[in-house]
């Protein structure tokens, strides 16, 4: 009886170990391995028709619908040859600037602050102080520079190409230009018809401590 019990136990262990080994060695194909299942004998399959890969740059946006702008190398790189470009490749509308402001406030303010002076929250946490957009070097930088930095990173800044779509990177670059103007604006920059709408800043009233 003992021998019979030991035999059954050995068979059970062999069955369990076999199942476990099968889980380790699952039936699957490694790259370029042949297959008897498909008629062409290949395990690697062609992409399904009319699908778009996750890393493909072409996206279904209003800009693509209006113009084959994703075919424009400058739109994707911000460069003309090896030089950063100075033109804005999208229609510069209020909607684009508002979109740029929204995306900037989400992705850029932690480092660059809402006014672009580089005094974002990360500085108060002891991390590296980013440059101010209002320093002379960046005031003179072409708009393609800001797009290129967002796309490829620069210095301690990582790239944001995975988080921000190309048209949103351009919108942010346009909004950075708005910030640069806003922090160095003069009365002469305002049309004469609109100067009456400018009001003197109201100073906070001092509290009566009596």
C-alpha positions as CSV (number, residue, x, y, z in Angstrom):
1,X,0.0,0.0,0.0
2,X,2.8,2.4,0.9
3,X,4.5,1.7,-2.5
4,X,1.2,2.3,-4.3
5,X,0.6,5.6,-2.4
6,X,4.1,6.7,-3.2
7,X,3.5,5.9,-6.9
8,X,0.3,8.0,-7.0
9,X,2.1,10.9,-5.2
10,X,5.0,10.8,-7.7
11,X,2.5,10.8,-10.6
12,X,0.7,13.8,-9.1
13,X,3.9,15.7,-8.6
14,X,4.9,15.0,-12.2
15,X,1.6,16.3,-13.5
16,X,1.9,19.5,-11.4
17,X,5.4,20.1,-12.5
18,X,4.5,19.5,-16.1
19,X,1.7,22.1,-16.0
20,X,4.0,24.6,-14.4
21,X,6.7,24.0,-17.0
22,X,4.1,24.5,-19.7
23,X,3.3,27.9,-18.2
24,X,7.0,28.8,-18.4
25,X,7.3,27.5,-22.0
26,X,4.1,28.9,-23.5
27,X,3.5,28.3,-27.2
28,X,4.5,31.6,-28.8
29,X,6.5,33.0,-31.7
30,X,9.7,34.9,-31.4
31,X,10.6,37.4,-34.1
32,X,11.2,35.9,-37.6
33,X,10.2,32.4,-36.5
34,X,8.4,30.4,-39.1
35,X,4.8,29.4,-38.7
36,X,2.7,26.5,-40.1
37,X,-0.5,28.3,-39.2
38,X,-0.4,31.1,-41.7
39,X,-0.4,30.4,-45.5
40,X,2.7,32.5,-46.1
41,X,4.7,30.6,-43.5
42,X,5.5,33.8,-41.5
43,X,4.6,34.4,-37.8
44,X,5.1,38.1,-38.2
45,X,2.0,39.7,-39.6
46,X,1.5,42.9,-41.6
47,X,-0.4,45.8,-39.9
48,X,-4.1,45.6,-40.2
49,X,-5.4,47.8,-43.1
50,X,-6.4,51.3,-42.2
51,X,-4.9,51.3,-38.7
52,X,-2.3,53.8,-37.4
53,X,0.5,52.9,-35.1
54,X,0.9,54.7,-31.8
55,X,4.1,56.3,-32.7
56,X,2.9,57.5,-36.1
57,X,3.1,61.3,-36.3
58,X,0.0,61.7,-38.6
59,X,-3.0,62.6,-36.4
60,X,-6.6,63.4,-37.2
61,X,-6.7,67.0,-36.3
62,X,-8.4,70.1,-37.7
63,X,-5.0,71.3,-39.0
64,X,-4.5,68.0,-40.9
65,X,-8.0,68.2,-42.4
66,X,-7.4,71.8,-43.6
67,X,-3.9,71.2,-44.9
68,X,-1.4,68.3,-45.2
69,X,0.7,70.1,-42.6
70,X,2.1,66.9,-41.2
71,X,4.0,66.4,-44.5
72,X,5.8,69.7,-43.7
73,X,9.2,68.9,-42.2
74,X,9.4,72.3,-40.6
75,X,6.1,71.7,-38.7
76,X,7.6,68.6,-37.2
77,X,11.1,69.8,-36.4
78,X,10.9,73.6,-36.0
79,X,14.0,73.8,-38.2
80,X,14.9,74.8,-41.7
81,X,17.9,72.6,-42.5
82,X,20.0,72.8,-39.3
83,X,18.7,76.3,-38.3
84,X,15.8,77.0,-36.0
85,X,13.1,78.7,-38.0
86,X,11.4,82.0,-37.3
87,X,8.0,81.4,-38.9
88,X,4.8,80.2,-37.2
89,X,3.4,77.3,-39.4
90,X,-0.3,77.5,-38.1
91,X,-3.0,80.1,-38.5
92,X,-2.3,82.5,-35.5
93,X,-5.7,82.8,-34.0
94,X,-7.2,83.6,-30.6
95,X,-8.1,80.0,-30.3
96,X,-4.5,78.8,-30.9
97,X,-3.2,81.3,-28.3
98,X,-5.9,80.1,-25.8
99,X,-4.9,76.5,-26.4
100,X,-1.3,77.4,-26.0
101,X,-2.1,79.1,-22.7
102,X,-4.0,76.1,-21.4
103,X,-1.2,73.7,-22.4
104,X,1.5,76.0,-21.0
105,X,-0.3,76.2,-17.6
106,X,-0.5,72.4,-17.5
107,X,3.0,71.4,-18.6
108,X,5.2,74.4,-18.2
109,X,4.3,76.5,-15.1
110,X,5.8,74.0,-12.6
111,X,9.2,75.0,-13.8
112,X,8.8,78.3,-15.8
113,X,6.0,79.9,-13.7
114,X,2.8,81.5,-15.1
115,X,4.7,84.6,-16.3
116,X,7.7,82.7,-17.7
117,X,10.3,84.1,-15.3
118,X,11.6,80.7,-14.3
119,X,10.4,81.0,-10.7
120,X,8.1,78.0,-10.8
121,X,7.2,75.7,-7.9
122,X,10.2,73.4,-8.5
123,X,12.6,76.2,-7.6
124,X,11.0,76.5,-4.2
125,X,11.6,72.8,-3.8
126,X,15.3,73.1,-4.4
127,X,15.5,72.0,-8.0
128,X,17.4,73.8,-10.8
129,X,16.2,77.3,-11.8
130,X,15.2,77.3,-15.5
131,X,16.1,80.4,-17.6
132,X,13.7,83.3,-17.8
133,X,11.9,83.7,-21.1
134,X,12.5,87.5,-20.6
135,X,16.3,87.3,-20.7
136,X,17.9,88.8,-23.9
137,X,19.0,85.4,-25.3
138,X,15.4,84.0,-25.3
139,X,13.8,87.3,-26.4
140,X,15.9,87.1,-29.5
141,X,15.5,83.3,-30.0
142,X,13.4,82.3,-33.1
143,X,10.1,80.7,-32.3
144,X,11.4,77.4,-33.7
145,X,13.8,77.3,-30.8
146,X,11.0,76.8,-28.3
147,X,9.3,74.2,-30.4
148,X,12.7,72.3,-30.8
149,X,13.3,72.4,-27.0
150,X,9.9,71.0,-26.3
151,X,10.5,68.3,-28.9
152,X,14.0,67.2,-28.1
153,X,14.7,68.7,-24.6
154,X,17.5,71.0,-23.7
155,X,19.9,70.9,-20.7
156,X,18.1,69.7,-17.7
157,X,14.8,69.8,-19.4
158,X,13.5,66.5,-20.8
159,X,11.5,66.5,-24.1
160,X,7.8,66.6,-24.1
161,X,7.1,65.1,-27.5
162,X,5.2,62.2,-25.9
163,X,3.0,64.3,-23.8
164,X,2.3,67.3,-26.2
165,X,1.2,67.0,-29.8
166,X,3.1,69.0,-32.4
167,X,0.3,71.6,-33.0
168,X,0.1,72.1,-29.2
169,X,3.9,72.6,-29.0
170,X,3.5,75.3,-31.6
171,X,0.6,76.8,-29.7
172,X,2.7,76.9,-26.5
173,X,5.6,78.5,-28.4
174,X,3.2,81.2,-29.6
175,X,1.9,81.8,-26.1
176,X,5.5,82.1,-24.8
177,X,5.9,85.0,-27.3
178,X,2.7,86.5,-25.7
179,X,4.2,86.2,-22.3
180,X,7.4,87.9,-23.4
181,X,5.5,90.8,-24.8
182,X,3.2,91.0,-21.8
183,X,6.1,91.4,-19.3
184,X,7.7,94.2,-21.3
185,X,4.6,95.9,-22.7
186,X,4.5,99.7,-23.2
187,X,1.6,102.0,-23.7
188,X,2.7,102.6,-27.3
189,X,2.1,98.9,-28.0
190,X,-1.6,99.4,-27.3
191,X,-3.8,100.8,-30.2
192,X,-5.0,104.3,-29.4
193,X,-8.6,103.2,-29.7
194,X,-8.0,100.7,-26.8
195,X,-6.0,102.9,-24.4
196,X,-9.1,104.2,-22.7
197,X,-9.8,100.6,-21.5
198,X,-6.5,100.6,-19.5
199,X,-7.0,101.3,-15.8
200,X,-4.5,102.1,-13.1
201,X,-3.7,99.2,-10.8
202,X,-5.6,99.3,-7.6
203,X,-3.4,99.2,-4.5
204,X,-4.7,97.1,-1.6
205,X,-6.2,99.2,1.2
206,X,-4.3,99.2,4.5
207,X,-6.2,97.6,7.3
208,X,-7.3,99.8,10.1
209,X,-5.6,98.3,13.2
210,X,-7.3,100.5,15.7
